[in-house]
Amino acid sequence: MSKEDKEEIQKDDSKAELRRVWIFQGNQKIYDLYNSLVDENVKEAAWLVSRFRDEIRTGDVGLIWKAGKRSGIYAVGDVISNPHMMYDLEESRKYWRYESDRNQEFLRVKIRYKLRLRLTKALESTELQKIAELRNMEILKQSIGTNFRVTPEEWQTILNLLKTRFGFKE
């Protein structure tokens, strides 16, 4: 392996270490997450940022988590903007259940979806709780909120599940 190849691999490794993983939790009672994820026109969405505004950055990974019954990971995407005040994107605005929520400017990030898991294929919280490496996930301990950290170890376990089951490529 050439010196240049080794340097390029080291650059990629350092980028991977800087890439953080976040859960963005949606409430099906307020936002029709299921239908927004099956809508092929919704390639990206603007997700609320209520915590970690100084830590969530472009290039991070966003895991989309549905709250409530059958909670769990329903999509994976790339964070493609830093948090800033914005309206929801036109394509996904119609999935807000209440008119009053559709035209609100909030602190948000854009997430471009890479993998969408159908209702029957989601990584549900009941399953994740049974995996030793995931039992202490912040969202499994205290699910109230919108944004949650995912540790590198937790992400590696989730990533392995996604690769094995769905052929997911980071």
C-alpha positions in Angstrom: 0.0 0.0 0.0 1.4 3.4 -1.0 2.0 6.2 1.4 -0.8 8.2 -0.2 -3.3 5.4 0.2 -2.4 5.1 3.9 -2.8 8.8 4.4 -6.2 8.8 2.6 -7.4 5.9 4.9 -6.2 7.8 7.9 -8.2 10.9 6.7 -11.3 8.8 6.3 -10.9 7.2 9.7 -10.5 10.6 11.3 -13.7 11.8 9.6 -15.5 8.8 10.8 -14.4 9.5 14.4 -15.8 13.1 14.1 -19.1 11.9 12.7 -21.6 11.7 15.5 -24.9 9.8 15.5 -28.2 11.3 16.8 -31.7 10.1 17.3 -34.4 12.4 16.0 -37.7 11.3 17.6 -41.0 11.9 16.0 -44.5 11.6 17.5 -47.0 9.8 15.2 -49.8 11.7 16.9 -48.4 15.0 15.7 -46.6 14.0 12.5 -47.5 11.2 10.2 -44.1 9.6 10.1 -45.2 6.3 8.5 -46.6 8.0 5.4 -43.9 10.5 5.1 -41.3 7.7 5.0 -43.1 5.8 2.3 -43.6 8.9 0.1 -40.9 8.7 -2.6 -41.1 12.5 -3.0 -39.8 13.0 0.5 -36.1 12.4 0.0 -35.1 14.6 2.9 -36.9 16.3 5.8 -36.3 19.0 8.3 -36.1 17.6 11.8 -36.4 19.6 15.0 -33.4 20.3 17.2 -34.3 20.9 20.8 -31.0 19.8 22.4 -27.4 19.6 21.3 -27.7 22.6 18.9 -23.9 23.2 19.3 -23.0 19.6 18.6 -25.2 18.4 15.8 -23.5 19.1 12.5 -23.5 18.5 8.8 -22.1 15.1 8.1 -23.5 13.5 11.2 -25.9 10.5 11.0 -29.5 10.9 11.9 -31.6 7.9 13.1 -35.3 8.6 12.8 -37.2 7.2 15.8 -40.9 6.8 16.1 -42.2 7.5 19.6 -45.1 5.6 21.3 -46.4 2.2 20.3 -43.9 0.2 18.3 -41.2 2.8 19.0 -37.9 2.3 17.3 -35.7 3.2 14.4 -37.6 3.7 11.2 -35.1 5.5 9.0 -31.4 6.4 8.7 -30.0 9.4 7.0 -27.3 12.0 6.7 -27.5 15.3 8.4 -27.0 17.7 5.5 -27.3 21.1 7.3 -26.2 22.6 10.6 -29.0 23.6 12.9 -30.7 26.8 11.9 -34.1 28.4 12.0 -36.2 27.0 9.1 -39.6 25.9 8.0 -40.4 22.3 7.2 -39.7 21.3 3.6 -42.5 21.6 1.2 -42.6 17.9 0.4 -43.1 16.8 4.0 -45.2 19.7 5.3 -48.4 17.9 4.5 -47.7 15.2 7.0 -48.2 17.5 10.0 -51.5 16.5 11.5 -52.5 20.0 12.6 -52.5 23.0 10.3 -51.0 25.1 13.0 -47.8 23.0 13.0 -47.2 23.2 9.2 -45.9 26.7 8.9 -43.8 27.1 12.0 -40.2 28.2 11.8 -38.1 26.2 14.3 -34.5 25.3 14.9 -34.0 22.3 12.6 -31.5 20.3 10.5 -32.1 18.7 7.1 -31.7 15.0 6.9 -31.4 13.1 3.6 -32.8 9.6 4.0 -30.5 6.7 3.0 -32.6 3.9 4.4 -36.3 3.7 5.2 -37.6 0.8 7.2 -41.2 -0.2 6.6 -43.5 -0.7 9.6 -42.8 -4.4 9.7 -39.0 -4.0 9.4 -38.3 -1.3 11.9 -35.7 -1.8 14.6 -38.2 -1.7 17.5 -37.2 -0.6 21.0 -38.5 -4.0 22.4 -35.8 -5.7 20.3 -33.1 -3.2 20.9 -33.6 -3.5 24.7 -32.7 -7.2 24.5 -29.2 -6.4 23.0 -26.7 -6.0 25.8 -24.7 -3.2 23.9 -27.9 -1.2 23.5 -29.7 -1.5 26.8 -28.3 1.7 28.1 -29.2 3.9 25.1 -30.3 7.3 26.3 -33.7 7.0 24.5 -34.4 3.6 26.1 -33.8 5.0 29.5 -35.6 8.3 29.1 -37.7 8.7 25.9 -39.0 12.2 26.5 -37.5 14.7 24.1 -36.6 15.1 20.5 -32.8 14.6 20.2 -30.7 11.9 21.8 -27.0 11.0 21.6 -25.9 7.6 20.3 -22.5 6.4 21.4 -20.0 5.1 18.9 -20.4 1.6 20.5 -24.2 1.8 20.2 -23.9 3.0 16.6 -21.6 0.1 15.7 -24.1 -2.4 17.0 -27.0 -0.7 15.2 -24.9 -0.4 12.0 -24.1 -4.1 12.2 -27.9 -4.9 12.5 -28.6 -2.6 9.5 -25.9 -4.2 7.4 -26.9 -7.7 8.2 -30.6 -7.3 7.7 -30.9 -4.7 5.0 -27.5 -4.6 3.3 -27.1 -1.0 4.5 -24.0 0.7 3.4 -22.9 3.7 5.4 
